[in-house]
């Protein structure tokens, strides 16, 4: 469903310290993303297929704080990431990072809204 919040990201100066904090404070699972300086944050369990096991749950990620990635980011699902980026620009936002593949699961991009907030976009690969 396009337009729903599907992911969040938390930047950290010390990712080990931040991961320990979120694991101990909230019981989140934290796993390194293979080949990336990125950790997957599990706020709800996932199935063997990687789907959320609890309706309405949102899992996230953590990366090192740098550049524009200075504050938490929410990610919005879209059907067409290039069309969404074009619409963002038409409405006064700016593209912070264009579309890039996220393994076999989809594509991600970042934009800054009209208020200066960095936000994420995600276009999943549709199967079937």
Legacy VTK file of the C-alpha trace (Angstrom):
# vtk DataFile Version 3.0
C-alpha trace
ASCII
DATASET POLYDATA
POINTS 128 float
0.000 0.000 0.000
1.610 3.227 -1.103
1.991 6.099 1.351
2.313 4.119 4.565
5.270 4.365 6.943
7.220 1.120 6.609
10.651 1.687 8.152
12.663 4.016 10.367
16.357 4.755 10.715
18.318 5.960 13.722
21.727 7.556 13.149
24.290 7.175 15.924
27.723 8.542 16.760
28.630 5.282 18.526
26.577 2.489 16.947
27.717 -0.134 19.475
26.582 2.053 22.374
23.283 2.923 20.650
22.568 -0.704 19.776
23.170 -1.747 23.387
20.832 1.021 24.559
17.920 0.007 22.285
18.448 -3.715 22.904
18.418 -3.282 26.681
15.826 -0.489 26.928
13.226 -2.005 24.594
14.275 -5.589 23.882
14.843 -4.952 20.175
16.730 -7.523 18.138
19.722 -6.074 16.323
21.505 -7.759 13.442
24.275 -6.521 11.168
23.254 -6.127 7.522
25.689 -8.226 5.455
28.181 -6.145 3.492
26.967 -2.826 4.910
27.832 -0.539 7.822
24.184 -0.845 8.869
22.242 -2.751 11.516
18.695 -4.044 11.227
16.514 -3.141 14.219
13.716 -5.560 15.034
10.913 -4.068 17.103
8.564 -6.931 16.179
9.322 -10.521 15.138
9.478 -11.545 11.483
8.467 -14.765 9.770
10.907 -17.118 8.019
10.068 -15.197 4.818
11.097 -11.904 6.448
7.530 -10.576 6.721
6.390 -8.788 9.879
4.755 -11.267 12.238
2.633 -8.570 13.897
0.251 -6.421 11.827
1.098 -2.730 12.021
4.617 -3.314 13.272
7.564 -1.363 11.894
11.187 -2.444 12.006
14.114 -0.219 11.230
17.803 0.300 10.845
20.766 2.057 12.370
23.738 3.681 10.684
26.614 5.945 11.596
25.608 9.612 11.919
27.163 11.623 9.092
26.254 14.351 6.642
22.511 14.773 6.224
21.917 11.547 8.172
21.937 13.434 11.471
18.430 12.786 12.849
15.949 9.885 12.866
14.312 9.247 9.505
10.955 7.709 8.675
10.544 5.849 5.401
7.410 5.909 3.274
6.463 3.156 0.840
5.721 4.180 -2.741
4.676 2.303 -5.870
7.097 4.186 -8.154
10.148 5.733 -6.521
11.150 7.843 -9.527
7.634 9.296 -9.840
7.594 9.998 -6.092
10.932 11.836 -6.261
9.676 13.892 -9.205
6.503 14.793 -7.274
8.556 15.752 -4.207
10.535 18.209 -6.339
7.376 19.594 -7.970
6.025 20.352 -4.493
9.172 22.146 -3.306
11.151 19.308 -1.755
14.619 18.232 -2.852
16.205 14.881 -3.607
18.917 14.142 -1.032
19.919 10.775 -2.534
18.413 9.237 -5.633
17.164 5.693 -5.993
19.511 2.858 -5.081
18.877 -0.892 -4.896
18.353 -2.520 -1.515
19.467 -6.076 -2.199
16.731 -8.112 -3.837
13.881 -6.462 -1.893
13.468 -3.071 -3.548
14.787 0.450 -3.967
15.392 3.287 -1.509
15.846 7.050 -1.851
15.971 10.069 0.442
14.425 13.493 0.105
14.167 16.685 2.115
10.648 18.027 2.562
9.636 21.699 2.455
10.396 22.000 6.197
13.960 20.663 5.951
13.183 17.164 7.262
15.114 14.285 5.724
12.721 11.462 4.835
13.098 8.089 3.149
11.240 6.398 0.316
11.035 2.670 -0.370
9.686 0.887 -3.430
9.401 -2.863 -2.796
9.960 -5.382 -5.549
6.521 -6.758 -6.340
6.314 -10.506 -6.904
3.453 -12.559 -8.226
LINES 1 129
128 0 1 2 3 4 5 6 7 8 9 10 11 12 13 14 15 16 17 18 19 20 21 22 23 24 25 26 27 28 29 30 31 32 33 34 35 36 37 38 39 40 41 42 43 44 45 46 47 48 49 50 51 52 53 54 55 56 57 58 59 60 61 62 63 64 65 66 67 68 69 70 71 72 73 74 75 76 77 78 79 80 81 82 83 84 85 86 87 88 89 90 91 92 93 94 95 96 97 98 99 100 101 102 103 104 105 106 107 108 109 110 111 112 113 114 115 116 117 118 119 120 121 122 123 124 125 126 127
